[in-house]
Amino acid sequence: MLAWLLVLHLPAMVLWVGSLLVVTLILATHSRQTGAEARQALAEAEAKILKGMAHPGAALAVITGVLLILQNPGYYMSGGWFHIKLLLVLFMIGLDLRIYFRAKALRAGKIQMQRGECIALHSGVAVVFLGILVLVLVKPF
């Protein structure tokens, strides 16, 4: 059972994080477009990726993550690395929500986004994911 949960958990994380990275780059392009047709096409792409890939990936990653913890709670809960990893996962969820609501507001014409904000969100997702990888693979403490 543990192996199957990992087989689901890892691709779910890749789908979630990869989708967020793609959406933030699309947002950066969207923020600089002036043509209505191009802005509409980019907004539709953002929505499809978030709703069709990022959020299902996030849900599957969280569900399989909880099931993995339940399989061997002593192993996970005793490691200091794991508690920090959980904190980083919460940061990733926060970034996901920030990206989603900013993209939704941009699509509705309620806000303007600067390219720098999009790149900062992109960098935040990448740094948090790298932190998670280091903690899981190296287990530094």
BELVENSUL-V378540 format. One line per field, one symbol per residue. psi: psi as a letter, one per 30 degrees, with the letter a starting at -180 (. if undefined). burial: b if it has 9 or more other ideal C-beta (glycine too) atoms within 8 Angstrom, else e. A space follows every 10 residues. Layout:
psi = ???
burial = ???
This chain:
psi = eeeeeeeeee eeeeeeeeee eeeeeeeeee ffkfkeeeee eeeeeeeeee efeeeeeeee eeeeeeeeef eieeeeffke eeeeeeeeee eeeeeeeeee eeeeeeefgf lkkkeeeeee eeeeeeeeee eeeeeeeeif .
burial = eeeebbebbe ebbbbbbbbb bbbbbbbbbb bebeeeebbe ebbebbbbbb eebbbbbbeb bbebbebbbe beeeebeebe bbebbeebbe bbbebbebbb ebbbbbbeee eebebebbbe bbebbbebbe bbebbbeeee e
